[in-house]
């Protein structure tokens, strides 16, 4: 049986366990892109959860729709307070598509609702394509079953075999399923050895083990049921490969059994006990379920989540809290939307004579839902212009002095706009960040005056340093731009080796990386004549190409405004 077929059988078992008691399991975290594979899982869920209420939940839902509140439109129309009931007011199963986009505030509210044991459960459909696009940990910790079908092929995903009648019998048997006394201790030890810090995971594993026993028609949890619980709950949460038996702590010696009394019958039969597998056998089962590249995946995911630019936003964004005021818009208040009272009264004023004539309350102010206007603001993030300066021998011998003068002109324009500026110089076999993003024009000019020249041209290293610095700026909420000043004669690759062919390939690769990150840029040719191939590098970078001999201060300023201003 292939790995894809085994994974699909695990999905079938997971849905069956979840269908027995959704509230006890909390929910399912399903990571899969939109497509036929996820459609078959959704179809299986509808089959398994017959008789239960399925309600879709948008990741941007407001508090009024979540918890209920005042229906402003009905209240204004009827003249009395009319309240609505939120989606969390009734028990049922919530299905949230695009769960990777849920905000921390909503995640915390949903987590509190799941902790309340109000008969709610959540199926989070995670459609993230990158490691940093994932479900918030507050929600993931409360969903017992984690399924990853990102690489599941359609050929290994036939229709799920779920029998509603068999599920109904197992659901009736579930309350009578008992747990052995050692089950919780063994699952807790397995969780600790797998690097799972949450105390919810062992309890969720117990709930899955009970569901597995009920599906088998048993009233007692045994070893295979614990293996199923480890497979569905603990193994997907593992953050480390468990230690081998040699490194495991030695178990404490058990106290000797008390001597048998003479008055006890010698031929009494021992009570039936469940022969549970020891912890080491459970760990071996868990180790077999872990992906071979577990450590690499964890490291990649951790690096993506903690990357400096992971939470960077765009340049201009519309909101309703702060920033430059925009014209108010019609809409329904809710969530974080704020009503513009003056604009609302202005919209309602022309209709007052007609509305008063149609009602028995001529002395009141009549406002309808169509009159409501909501506030809008545009918040603009600070710009950070990263100057990447070629300080190699070829540039120094050509026009290093003119390049420094051009940078000072650009810095003056940036300072007038209150932009942050950064300075990177590349020469020899690498690059150096001479100045991180700052608004100090004096300090920038001092660093620029001390800029040395000579050596090779590691153009790729300069572009790489600019990309890393841009990610730092994104993480601080800035909008970075890259201004490259060079003659384009790259002759040192990223490894610091003098290899003109490899140096050109590395520079092209880094230019493409800057373009893929969506960073605006400008390539200024500092050579005595336009350098052949530098315009092609500018195209790879997605930036305009500007030969310095034909550019004065005004042209440079206009080029910076046109090229480095975010859309």
C-alpha positions as CSV (number, residue, x, y, z in Angstrom):
1,X,0.0,0.0,0.0
2,X,1.4,3.4,-1.0
3,X,1.8,6.3,1.5
4,X,-1.0,8.2,-0.2
5,X,-3.4,5.3,0.3
6,X,-2.4,4.9,4.0
7,X,-2.9,8.6,4.5
8,X,-6.4,8.4,2.9
9,X,-7.4,5.5,5.1
10,X,-6.3,7.7,8.1
11,X,-8.6,10.4,6.8
12,X,-11.5,7.9,6.7
13,X,-10.8,6.8,10.2
14,X,-10.4,10.4,11.5
15,X,-13.8,11.5,10.1
16,X,-15.5,8.4,11.6
17,X,-14.0,9.2,15.1
18,X,-14.9,12.8,14.8
19,X,-18.5,12.0,13.8
20,X,-19.1,10.1,17.1
21,X,-18.5,13.1,19.4
22,X,-17.5,16.3,17.6
23,X,-17.7,18.5,20.7
24,X,-15.3,16.2,22.7
25,X,-12.7,16.3,20.0
26,X,-13.0,20.0,19.4
27,X,-12.6,19.8,15.6
28,X,-10.4,19.0,12.7
29,X,-7.5,21.0,11.2
30,X,-7.4,20.0,7.5
31,X,-4.6,21.5,5.5
32,X,-5.4,21.1,1.8
33,X,-5.8,23.4,-1.2
34,X,-9.1,23.8,-2.9
35,X,-9.6,20.9,-5.3
36,X,-11.2,17.5,-5.8
37,X,-9.3,15.9,-2.9
38,X,-10.7,18.4,-0.4
39,X,-14.2,18.1,-2.0
40,X,-14.2,14.4,-1.3
41,X,-13.3,15.0,2.3
42,X,-16.1,17.6,2.6
43,X,-18.5,15.1,1.0
44,X,-17.4,12.5,3.6
45,X,-18.0,15.0,6.4
46,X,-21.5,15.6,5.2
47,X,-22.2,11.9,5.2
48,X,-20.7,11.3,8.6
49,X,-22.3,14.3,10.3
50,X,-25.9,13.6,9.1
51,X,-28.3,15.1,11.6
52,X,-25.9,17.8,12.8
53,X,-26.0,21.4,11.9
54,X,-23.1,22.6,9.6
55,X,-22.6,26.3,9.5
56,X,-20.0,28.1,7.5
57,X,-17.9,30.7,9.2
58,X,-16.0,33.5,7.4
59,X,-12.5,34.2,8.7
60,X,-13.3,37.9,8.9
61,X,-16.7,37.6,10.7
62,X,-17.5,40.3,13.1
63,X,-18.4,40.1,16.8
64,X,-22.1,41.0,16.1
65,X,-22.5,38.0,13.8
66,X,-20.4,35.8,16.1
67,X,-22.0,36.5,19.4
68,X,-25.2,38.3,18.4
69,X,-26.1,41.9,18.9
70,X,-28.4,44.7,18.0
71,X,-29.9,44.6,14.5
72,X,-29.6,48.2,13.7
73,X,-31.7,48.1,10.5
74,X,-34.6,46.4,12.2
75,X,-34.3,48.6,15.3
76,X,-34.4,51.8,13.2
77,X,-37.4,50.5,11.2
78,X,-39.5,49.2,14.2
79,X,-38.5,51.8,16.8
80,X,-37.5,49.2,19.3
81,X,-34.4,47.2,20.1
82,X,-34.2,44.1,17.9
83,X,-31.4,41.6,18.8
84,X,-29.9,38.9,16.6
85,X,-28.5,35.5,17.7
86,X,-24.9,34.8,16.8
87,X,-23.6,31.7,15.2
88,X,-22.0,30.7,18.6
89,X,-25.4,30.7,20.3
90,X,-26.4,27.3,19.1
91,X,-24.5,24.0,19.2
92,X,-23.2,22.5,16.0
93,X,-20.2,22.1,13.7
94,X,-18.6,25.3,12.3
95,X,-16.8,25.0,8.9
96,X,-14.3,27.8,8.3
97,X,-12.7,28.0,4.8
98,X,-9.5,30.0,4.4
99,X,-8.7,29.4,8.1
100,X,-5.1,30.5,7.6
101,X,-6.4,34.1,7.3
102,X,-8.2,34.2,10.6
103,X,-7.0,37.1,12.8
104,X,-5.6,36.6,16.3
105,X,-8.6,38.3,17.9
106,X,-11.1,36.0,16.2
107,X,-8.9,33.0,16.9
108,X,-8.9,33.8,20.6
109,X,-12.7,34.2,20.7
110,X,-13.3,30.9,18.9
111,X,-10.8,29.2,21.2
112,X,-12.7,30.5,24.2
113,X,-16.0,29.2,22.7
114,X,-14.5,25.8,22.2
115,X,-13.2,25.7,25.7
116,X,-16.7,26.5,27.0
117,X,-17.9,23.0,26.0
118,X,-21.1,24.5,24.5
119,X,-21.5,21.7,22.0
120,X,-19.5,23.5,19.4
121,X,-16.7,22.1,17.2
122,X,-14.7,23.6,14.3
123,X,-13.5,22.2,11.0
124,X,-10.7,24.6,9.9
125,X,-9.9,24.3,6.2
126,X,-6.4,25.6,5.9
127,X,-5.6,26.6,2.3
128,X,-2.1,28.1,3.0
129,X,0.5,27.6,0.3
130,X,3.5,28.8,2.3
131,X,4.8,27.6,5.7
132,X,3.9,30.9,7.4
133,X,0.3,30.7,6.1
134,X,-1.1,28.5,8.7
135,X,-3.8,28.2,11.4
136,X,-3.1,30.2,14.6
137,X,-1.7,28.1,17.4
138,X,-4.6,29.0,19.7
139,X,-7.0,27.2,17.4
140,X,-4.7,24.4,16.3
141,X,-4.2,23.4,20.0
142,X,-7.9,22.9,20.5
143,X,-8.6,20.8,17.4
144,X,-7.8,17.1,18.2
145,X,-7.3,15.8,14.6
146,X,-4.7,17.3,12.3
147,X,-4.7,16.2,8.7
148,X,-2.3,17.3,6.0
149,X,-3.4,16.5,2.4
150,X,-1.3,19.1,0.6
151,X,0.5,16.5,-1.5
152,X,-2.4,13.9,-1.7
153,X,-2.9,12.7,-5.3
154,X,-6.4,12.3,-6.6
155,X,-5.7,8.7,-7.7
156,X,-5.1,7.8,-4.0
157,X,-8.3,9.5,-2.8
158,X,-11.4,7.5,-3.7
159,X,-14.8,8.3,-2.2
160,X,-14.7,7.8,1.6
161,X,-16.6,4.8,2.9
162,X,-18.6,6.0,5.9
163,X,-21.7,4.1,7.0
164,X,-24.2,6.4,8.8
165,X,-26.0,3.3,10.4
166,X,-22.7,1.9,11.7
167,X,-21.7,5.4,13.0
168,X,-25.1,5.6,14.8
169,X,-24.5,2.3,16.6
170,X,-20.9,3.3,17.6
171,X,-22.3,6.7,18.9
172,X,-24.7,4.8,21.1
173,X,-21.9,2.6,22.4
174,X,-19.5,5.4,23.1
175,X,-20.8,6.4,26.6
176,X,-20.1,2.8,27.8
177,X,-16.5,2.7,26.6
178,X,-14.1,2.6,29.6
179,X,-10.4,3.6,29.9
180,X,-7.7,1.6,31.7
181,X,-6.0,3.5,34.5
182,X,-2.6,3.5,32.8
183,X,-3.8,5.0,29.5
184,X,-3.5,8.7,30.4
185,X,0.0,8.2,31.9
186,X,1.2,6.4,28.8
187,X,-0.2,8.9,26.4
188,X,1.2,11.8,28.4
189,X,4.6,10.2,28.4
190,X,4.5,9.6,24.6
191,X,3.4,13.3,24.1
192,X,6.3,14.5,26.3
193,X,8.8,12.3,24.4
194,X,7.5,13.7,21.1
195,X,8.1,17.3,22.3
196,X,4.4,18.2,22.7
197,X,4.0,20.8,25.4
198,X,0.2,21.1,25.4
199,X,-1.7,19.3,28.1
200,X,-4.8,19.2,25.8
201,X,-3.2,16.7,23.4
202,X,-3.2,13.6,25.7
203,X,-6.8,14.3,26.7
204,X,-7.8,14.6,23.1
205,X,-5.9,11.4,22.3
206,X,-8.0,9.7,25.0
207,X,-11.2,10.9,23.3
208,X,-10.0,9.6,20.0
209,X,-9.0,6.2,21.6
210,X,-12.5,5.9,23.0
211,X,-14.1,6.7,19.7
212,X,-11.8,4.1,18.0
213,X,-12.9,1.4,20.5
214,X,-16.6,2.3,19.9
215,X,-16.1,2.0,16.1
216,X,-14.7,-1.5,16.7
217,X,-17.7,-2.5,18.8
218,X,-15.6,-2.7,22.0
219,X,-16.4,-1.3,25.4
220,X,-12.8,-1.1,26.6
221,X,-9.9,0.8,25.1
222,X,-7.0,-1.5,24.1
223,X,-3.6,-1.2,22.5
224,X,-4.7,-0.6,18.9
225,X,-7.0,2.1,20.0
226,X,-4.1,4.0,21.6
227,X,-2.1,3.6,18.4
228,X,-4.9,5.1,16.5
229,X,-5.0,8.0,19.0
230,X,-1.2,8.5,18.6
231,X,-1.5,8.4,14.8
232,X,-4.3,11.0,14.6
233,X,-3.5,13.3,17.5
234,X,0.0,13.1,18.8
235,X,2.1,12.3,15.7
236,X,1.0,15.3,13.7
237,X,2.0,17.6,16.7
238,X,5.5,16.1,17.2
239,X,8.2,18.7,17.4
240,X,11.1,16.2,17.9
241,X,12.0,12.6,17.1
242,X,11.6,10.6,20.3
243,X,14.7,9.3,22.1
244,X,15.7,5.7,21.6
245,X,15.2,3.2,24.3
246,X,18.8,3.5,25.4
247,X,18.4,7.2,26.1
248,X,15.0,6.9,27.7
249,X,14.8,7.3,31.5
250,X,14.8,4.1,33.4
251,X,11.4,3.2,34.9
252,X,11.1,3.3,38.7
253,X,11.1,-0.2,40.3
254,X,7.6,-1.3,41.2
255,X,7.0,-2.1,44.9
256,X,6.9,-5.8,45.8
257,X,3.5,-7.3,45.9
258,X,2.2,-8.1,49.4
259,X,2.3,-11.7,50.4
260,X,-0.9,-13.6,49.8
261,X,-3.0,-14.2,52.8
262,X,-3.8,-17.7,53.8
263,X,-7.5,-17.1,54.0
264,X,-7.7,-16.2,50.3
265,X,-8.6,-19.0,48.0
266,X,-5.6,-20.3,46.1
267,X,-7.5,-21.2,43.0
268,X,-9.1,-17.8,42.5
269,X,-8.8,-16.7,38.9
270,X,-7.2,-13.3,38.2
271,X,-9.5,-10.6,36.9
272,X,-9.5,-9.8,33.3
273,X,-7.0,-7.0,32.6
274,X,-6.3,-5.1,29.3
275,X,-2.9,-5.9,28.1
276,X,-1.8,-2.4,27.0
277,X,1.5,-2.0,25.0
278,X,4.3,-0.4,27.0
279,X,5.3,3.1,26.3
280,X,8.3,2.0,24.2
281,X,6.0,0.1,21.9
282,X,3.8,3.1,21.6
283,X,6.8,5.3,20.9
284,X,7.9,2.9,18.2
285,X,4.5,3.2,16.6
286,X,4.7,7.0,16.8
287,X,8.2,7.1,15.4
288,X,7.0,5.0,12.4
289,X,4.3,7.6,11.7
290,X,6.6,10.6,11.7
291,X,7.6,11.9,8.3
292,X,11.3,11.3,7.5
293,X,11.9,15.0,7.0
294,X,10.2,16.1,10.2
295,X,13.1,18.2,11.5
296,X,13.6,19.9,8.1
297,X,9.8,20.8,8.0
298,X,9.8,22.1,11.5
299,X,12.9,24.2,10.9
300,X,11.5,25.6,7.6
301,X,8.2,26.4,9.2
302,X,9.8,28.0,12.3
303,X,12.1,30.1,10.1
304,X,9.1,31.2,7.9
305,X,7.0,32.2,10.9
306,X,9.9,34.2,12.5
307,X,11.2,35.7,9.2
308,X,11.6,39.5,9.5
309,X,9.2,40.1,6.6
310,X,6.7,37.5,7.5
311,X,4.2,40.0,8.9
312,X,5.0,42.9,6.6
313,X,2.2,44.7,5.1
314,X,1.7,46.8,2.0
315,X,2.4,50.5,1.6
316,X,-1.2,51.9,1.8
317,X,-4.1,50.2,3.4
318,X,-7.6,51.2,4.1
319,X,-9.0,51.0,7.6
320,X,-11.4,52.6,10.0
321,X,-9.2,53.6,12.9
322,X,-6.4,56.0,12.0
323,X,-4.6,57.6,9.1
324,X,-5.6,60.1,6.4
325,X,-9.4,60.5,6.4
326,X,-11.2,59.3,3.2
327,X,-14.8,59.9,2.2
328,X,-17.3,57.9,4.2
329,X,-19.0,54.9,2.6
330,X,-22.4,53.4,2.9
331,X,-22.4,50.1,4.8
332,X,-23.6,48.1,7.8
333,X,-21.9,48.7,11.1
334,X,-20.3,45.7,12.7
335,X,-17.0,44.4,13.9
336,X,-14.5,47.3,13.9
337,X,-16.5,49.6,11.6
338,X,-17.2,53.0,13.0
339,X,-20.2,55.1,12.1
340,X,-19.7,58.6,10.7
341,X,-22.4,60.4,12.6
342,X,-22.2,63.7,10.6
343,X,-22.2,61.9,7.2
344,X,-25.1,59.7,8.4
345,X,-27.2,62.8,9.4
346,X,-26.3,64.5,6.2
347,X,-27.5,61.5,4.2
348,X,-30.8,61.3,6.2
349,X,-31.6,65.0,6.2
350,X,-33.2,65.3,2.7
351,X,-35.7,62.4,3.5
352,X,-37.0,63.8,6.8
353,X,-40.1,65.6,5.4
354,X,-41.2,62.5,3.5
355,X,-40.6,60.1,6.4
356,X,-42.4,62.3,8.9
357,X,-45.4,62.6,6.6
358,X,-45.6,58.8,6.4
359,X,-45.3,58.2,10.2
360,X,-47.2,59.2,13.3
361,X,-44.1,60.6,15.0
362,X,-43.3,63.9,13.1
363,X,-41.1,65.2,16.0
364,X,-38.6,62.3,15.7
365,X,-35.5,62.0,13.6
366,X,-36.1,59.1,11.1
367,X,-32.9,57.2,10.1
368,X,-32.9,54.2,7.9
369,X,-30.2,51.6,7.2
370,X,-29.5,53.1,3.8
371,X,-28.5,56.4,5.6
372,X,-25.6,54.8,7.6
373,X,-22.2,56.0,6.6
374,X,-19.0,54.4,7.9
375,X,-15.6,56.1,8.5
376,X,-12.6,55.3,6.3
377,X,-9.0,56.1,6.7
378,X,-5.9,55.4,4.7
379,X,-2.8,54.5,6.7
380,X,0.5,54.9,4.8
381,X,3.5,53.1,6.1
382,X,7.0,54.7,6.2
383,X,9.2,54.3,3.2
384,X,12.7,52.9,3.4
385,X,15.0,53.6,0.4
386,X,17.9,51.1,0.4
387,X,20.8,52.5,-1.5
388,X,23.1,49.7,-2.8
389,X,26.4,51.3,-3.9
390,X,29.1,49.7,-6.0
391,X,32.4,50.5,-4.3
392,X,34.5,48.2,-6.4
393,X,37.6,49.2,-8.4
394,X,35.8,49.6,-11.7
395,X,33.3,51.9,-10.3
396,X,35.8,53.8,-8.2
397,X,38.0,54.4,-11.2
398,X,35.1,55.5,-13.3
399,X,32.7,57.8,-11.5
400,X,32.7,57.1,-7.8
401,X,32.8,60.8,-6.9
402,X,29.8,61.5,-9.2
403,X,28.0,58.6,-7.7
404,X,28.4,59.9,-4.2
405,X,27.1,63.3,-5.3
406,X,24.1,61.7,-6.9
407,X,23.4,59.7,-3.7
408,X,23.5,62.9,-1.7
409,X,21.0,64.5,-4.0
410,X,18.7,61.5,-3.6
411,X,19.2,61.5,0.2
412,X,18.2,65.1,0.3
413,X,15.0,64.4,-1.5
414,X,14.3,61.4,0.7
415,X,15.0,63.5,3.8
416,X,12.5,66.1,2.6
417,X,9.9,63.4,2.4
418,X,10.8,62.1,5.8
419,X,11.7,58.7,4.4
420,X,14.1,56.3,6.0
421,X,17.3,55.6,4.1
422,X,19.8,52.8,4.3
423,X,23.2,52.3,2.8
424,X,24.9,49.1,1.6
425,X,28.3,49.0,-0.1
426,X,29.7,46.0,-1.9
427,X,33.3,45.6,-2.9
428,X,36.0,42.9,-2.6
429,X,34.4,39.6,-1.9
430,X,31.2,40.7,-0.1
431,X,28.9,43.5,1.0
432,X,28.5,45.6,4.2
433,X,25.5,47.4,5.6
434,X,27.0,50.7,6.4
435,X,23.8,52.2,7.7
436,X,20.5,50.6,8.6
437,X,17.3,52.4,7.9
438,X,17.5,55.8,9.5
439,X,16.2,59.4,9.1
440,X,19.6,61.0,10.0
441,X,20.8,62.8,6.9
442,X,24.0,63.9,8.6
443,X,25.0,60.4,9.7
444,X,24.3,59.1,6.2
445,X,26.4,61.7,4.5
446,X,29.3,61.0,7.0
447,X,29.1,57.3,6.2
448,X,29.0,58.0,2.5
449,X,32.1,60.3,2.7
450,X,34.1,57.5,4.3
451,X,32.9,54.9,1.7
452,X,36.1,53.1,0.5
453,X,36.7,52.0,-3.1
454,X,38.6,49.3,-4.9
455,X,38.5,45.5,-5.2
456,X,36.2,43.1,-7.0
457,X,32.5,43.6,-7.8
458,X,30.3,41.2,-5.8
459,X,27.1,42.6,-7.3
460,X,25.0,39.5,-6.1
461,X,26.2,40.0,-2.5
462,X,25.0,43.6,-2.6
463,X,21.6,42.6,-3.9
464,X,21.3,39.8,-1.4
465,X,22.1,42.2,1.5
466,X,19.5,44.6,0.1
467,X,16.9,41.8,0.1
468,X,17.6,40.8,3.7
469,X,17.5,44.5,4.8
470,X,14.2,44.9,2.9
471,X,12.7,42.0,4.8
472,X,13.8,43.6,8.1
473,X,12.1,46.8,7.0
474,X,8.9,45.0,6.1
475,X,8.9,43.4,9.5
476,X,8.9,46.9,11.1
477,X,5.9,48.0,9.0
478,X,7.9,50.0,6.4
479,X,7.7,49.8,2.6
480,X,11.2,49.2,1.3
481,X,12.6,50.2,-2.1
482,X,16.0,49.4,-3.6
483,X,18.2,51.9,-5.5
484,X,21.2,50.2,-7.1
485,X,24.1,52.2,-8.3
486,X,26.7,50.2,-10.2
487,X,28.5,49.8,-13.5
488,X,27.2,46.3,-13.8
489,X,30.6,44.5,-14.2
490,X,30.0,41.7,-11.7
491,X,33.0,39.4,-11.3
492,X,32.7,37.9,-7.8
493,X,30.0,35.3,-7.1
494,X,28.0,34.8,-3.8
495,X,30.7,32.5,-2.5
496,X,33.4,35.2,-2.8
497,X,35.1,33.5,-5.7
498,X,36.3,35.5,-8.8
499,X,34.2,33.9,-11.5
500,X,32.6,36.3,-14.0
501,X,30.1,33.8,-15.4
502,X,28.9,32.6,-12.1
503,X,28.8,36.1,-10.7
504,X,26.5,37.2,-13.5
505,X,24.2,34.2,-12.9
506,X,24.1,34.9,-9.1
507,X,23.3,38.6,-9.7
508,X,20.5,37.6,-12.1
509,X,19.1,35.2,-9.5
510,X,19.1,37.8,-6.8
511,X,17.5,40.4,-9.1
512,X,14.7,37.9,-9.7
513,X,14.3,37.3,-6.0
514,X,13.9,41.0,-5.4
515,X,11.3,41.2,-8.2
516,X,9.4,38.1,-6.7
517,X,9.3,39.8,-3.4
518,X,7.5,42.7,-5.0
519,X,10.0,45.4,-4.1
520,X,10.1,48.5,-6.2
521,X,13.6,49.4,-7.4
522,X,15.7,51.6,-9.6
523,X,19.0,50.7,-11.4
524,X,21.3,53.6,-12.0
525,X,24.3,53.0,-14.3
526,X,27.4,54.8,-13.0
527,X,29.6,53.9,-15.9
528,X,31.1,56.4,-18.3
529,X,28.9,54.9,-21.0
530,X,25.8,52.7,-20.7
531,X,27.0,49.3,-19.6
532,X,26.0,46.4,-21.8
533,X,23.8,43.9,-19.9
534,X,22.9,46.2,-17.0
535,X,19.6,47.1,-18.6
536,X,18.8,43.3,-18.8
537,X,19.6,43.0,-15.1
538,X,17.1,45.9,-14.5
539,X,14.4,44.0,-16.4
540,X,15.1,40.9,-14.3
541,X,14.8,43.1,-11.2
542,X,11.6,44.7,-12.5
543,X,13.1,48.1,-12.2
544,X,13.7,51.1,-14.5
545,X,17.2,51.5,-15.9
546,X,18.7,55.0,-15.8
547,X,22.2,55.8,-17.2
548,X,23.8,58.4,-14.9
549,X,25.4,60.6,-17.6
550,X,22.0,61.6,-18.9
551,X,20.5,62.3,-15.5
552,X,20.7,65.5,-13.5
553,X,19.4,66.1,-9.9
554,X,15.9,66.8,-11.1
555,X,15.8,63.7,-13.3
556,X,17.1,61.6,-10.4
557,X,14.5,63.0,-8.0
558,X,11.7,62.3,-10.5
559,X,13.0,58.8,-11.2
560,X,13.0,58.1,-7.4
561,X,9.5,59.4,-7.1
562,X,8.2,57.4,-10.1
563,X,10.1,54.2,-9.4
564,X,10.4,53.9,-5.6
565,X,6.9,55.1,-4.7
566,X,4.8,52.1,-3.7
567,X,1.6,51.5,-5.6
